[in-house]
């Protein structure tokens, strides 16, 4: 047999194995200790979502977790927040794998701390082909055309509502596909109801998912606050509608605890979040202690009825200082397999697989979601978008603050100062899409 024919046959066999979700590596071929740098503010569990799967597959491995937390910094007289991700890059923190949420990516990707993974991804095309390509498009957009983090899960959003309150007031429950206009109408029905008491009608854990639905941009083409953009006016108008509502009902400072305590009828929010002692305001969903609740899809704008919030992904990366890059990538590849993706979906971490069955079983092993309308989390066919450089600093400043140009400029100046240590990462040559939202995002 001609050598080229034989080689082609081997490659075909490997591709067929990969396409079936199988791995060719011997489970016993990876052993020893790996250092995992962990975003403790992302809302995931190291053991449940990552390490347990790896230890089951590769029993001769062990893992040393190095967590980092999201802490506070004072900027120009105002309090803003940033994760200790700065210290990771500045100190070249040793590690083999880093797990982090996508709002940390804009800085990490520009520092040169992470290994480019495009070439490695070519070795598992059978796995990647079954995934939602928009997740990889989003990661490459954040990396200026290069893949520095591989998406392996994502957060989800919904309009949570207190069933007991709606039943008591005799009002219709929220439903999938509602517009924001309809939600505000319903909120005003609650606000004006004589039996409302001191309960509040509508809350948001973060306005940015809402603003992303009309592709809001903080910055103009020159990297300055886009004060003249009609999108800023639209964001301020939406926030003003909510402020008018709170003038009628009163203001609830902590929406998560208010919903949990039965003091809030509707909450537009994500599911996962930071519940560590060092957490700030990016809290995870907590069900009401005494009342019944359920969920409807995240509301939409009438001019974009299929568009949900911008995605929030969880990435797996490899630090350049790792001495076990090849084995680290094998571990990452295992976390992308059908088996692990399905298990994580059952545990309440949404999959990046493009698979209806995986979505149907979402939250099956999350006690909070038993008997709930989990299909609401996957209702939208399209995603919104924010600036390519949108990060956790932007996210953690509230809606009224982030639209303050002075405060926004202080955040940008601080990050620019940090990046001067490494230099801004240039876009890939010939990559015309760098810095622009990918199709469908």
LINDAHU-V660820 format. One record per pair of residues at least 12 apart in sequence whose ideal C-beta (glycine too) atoms are under 7 Angstrom apart, sorted by sequence separation. I is the first residue (numbers start at 1). J is the second residue. If there is no record, write none. Layout:
{{I,J} {I,J}}
This chain:
{{51,63} {139,151} {161,173} {174,186} {217,229} {252,264} {255,267} {272,284} {341,353} {350,362} {362,374} {70,83} {71,84} {161,174} {345,358} {187,201} {217,231} {271,285} {68,83} {69,84} {136,151} {159,174} {171,186} {187,202} {216,231} {338,353} {346,361} {348,363} {362,377} {68,84} {135,151} {269,285} {316,332} {342,358} {345,361} {68,85} {214,231} {341,358} {345,362} {394,411} {171,189} {346,364} {347,365} {348,366} {393,411} {46,65} {85,104} {89,108} {171,190} {183,202} {216,235} {316,335} {342,361} {346,365} {347,366} {359,378} {68,88} {214,234} {83,104} {169,190} {348,369} {85,107} {89,111} {393,415} {85,108} {89,113} {159,183} {169,193} {211,235} {88,113} {121,147} {169,195} {260,286} {262,288} {34,61} {36,63} {38,65} {40,67} {66,93} {168,195} {256,283} {260,287} {350,377} {30,58} {38,66} {40,68} {41,69} {118,146} {210,238} {260,288} {261,289} {262,290} {31,60} {32,61} {33,62} {34,63} {35,64} {36,65} {37,66} {38,67} {39,68} {40,69} {41,70} {66,95} {118,147} {259,288} {260,289} {262,291} {27,57} {31,61} {33,63} {116,146} {117,147} {256,286} {268,298} {27,58} {30,61} {33,64} {35,66} {37,68} {116,147} {117,148} {268,299} {28,60} {116,148} {207,239} {109,142} {117,150} {109,143} {114,148} {165,199} {114,149} {106,142} {105,142} {204,242} {109,148} {102,142} {202,242} {41,83} {270,312} {202,245} {105,149} {201,245} {388,435} {201,249} {50,99} {200,249} {203,252} {200,250} {205,255} {37,88} {204,255} {205,256} {157,209} {198,250} {200,252} {203,255} {385,437} {191,245} {203,258} {37,93} {203,259} {385,441} {184,241} {188,245} {191,248} {383,440} {37,95} {42,100} {187,245} {191,249} {200,258} {382,440} {383,441} {35,94} {36,95} {42,101} {35,95} {36,96} {39,99} {35,96} {36,97} {37,98} {38,99} {39,100} {203,264} {34,96} {39,101} {34,97} {36,99} {200,263} {202,265} {199,263} {200,264} {201,265} {202,266} {203,267} {204,268} {205,269} {39,104} {199,264} {200,265} {201,266} {204,269} {205,270} {199,265} {308,380} {311,383} {307,380} {310,383} {306,380} {308,382} {310,384} {190,265} {306,381} {307,382} {308,383} {309,384} {310,385} {306,382} {307,383} {308,384} {310,386} {271,348} {295,372} {307,384} {205,283} {294,372} {295,373} {187,266} {294,373} {297,376} {296,376} {287,368} {295,376} {297,379} {285,368} {297,380} {213,300} {214,301} {213,301} {214,304} {213,304} {174,266} {213,307} {213,308} {213,309} {212,309} {212,310} {160,259} {166,265} {162,262} {165,265} {209,309} {209,310} {162,264} {162,265} {161,265} {161,266} {18,124} {21,127} {18,125} {19,126} {159,266} {160,267} {18,126} {18,127} {159,268} {160,269} {15,126} {157,269} {157,270} {156,270} {155,270} {156,271} {281,396} {155,271} {183,299} {280,396} {155,272} {178,296} {180,299} {176,296} {177,297} {179,299} {175,296} {176,297} {178,299} {179,300} {180,301} {181,302} {174,296} {179,301} {179,302} {160,285} {162,288} {165,291} {164,291} {163,291} {164,292} {162,291} {163,292} {163,293} {162,293} {163,294} {161,293} {160,293} {161,294} {160,295} {161,296} {159,295} {158,295} {159,296} {158,296} {159,297} {158,297} {159,298} {158,298} {159,299} {157,298} {157,308} {157,309} {154,311} {155,312} {154,312} {154,313} {154,314} {239,399} {153,314} {239,400} {151,313} {152,314} {151,314} {151,315} {152,316} {150,315} {149,315} {150,316} {149,316} {236,403} {149,317} {219,387} {235,403} {148,317} {215,384} {218,387} {215,385} {216,386} {217,387} {213,384} {232,403} {212,384} {138,311} {212,385} {139,313} {212,386} {138,313} {139,315} {218,394} {135,313} {208,386} {227,405} {225,405} {150,332} {152,335} {225,408} {152,336} {225,409} {208,395} {206,395} {218,408} {153,344} {207,399} {156,350} {153,349} {154,350} {153,350} {153,351} {154,352} {81,280} {153,352} {152,352} {176,376} {117,318} {151,352} {177,379} {114,317} {115,318} {176,379} {70,274} {114,318} {115,319} {114,319} {115,320} {113,319} {114,320} {127,333} {69,276} {113,320} {69,278} {103,312} {120,329} {124,333} {127,336} {70,280} {102,312} {105,315} {115,325} {127,337} {101,312} {102,313} {124,336} {101,314} {102,315} {99,314} {100,315} {99,316} {135,352} {158,376} {97,316} {98,317} {158,377} {132,352} {97,318} {98,319} {131,352} {156,377} {96,318} {131,353} {132,354} {130,353} {131,354} {95,319} {130,354} {96,322} {94,321} {95,322} {44,272} {96,324} {43,272} {92,321} {43,273} {43,274} {97,328} {96,328} {41,274} {97,331} {97,332} {40,276} {40,278} {41,279} {41,282} {43,284} {142,388} {141,388} {134,383} {44,314} {42,314} {54,331} {57,334} {54,334} {53,334} {144,425} {53,335} {145,427} {146,428} {106,389} {144,427} {145,428} {107,391} {144,428} {50,335} {106,391} {145,431} {53,340} {104,391} {103,391} {104,392} {145,433} {103,392} {145,434} {34,324} {53,343} {144,434} {144,435} {103,395} {34,328} {49,344} {141,437} {30,327} {141,438} {49,347} {48,347} {30,330} {49,349} {138,438} {137,438} {138,441} {134,438} {137,441} {25,330} {44,349} {134,440} {134,441} {107,415} {83,392} {110,419} {23,333} {82,392} {112,422} {23,334} {82,393} {111,422} {81,393} {110,422} {80,393} {112,425} {110,424} {81,396} {110,425} {21,337} {109,425} {21,338} {80,397} {21,339} {70,392} {78,407} {76,406} {80,410} {80,411} {90,421} {78,410} {86,418} {89,422} {76,410} {75,410} {75,411} {75,414}}
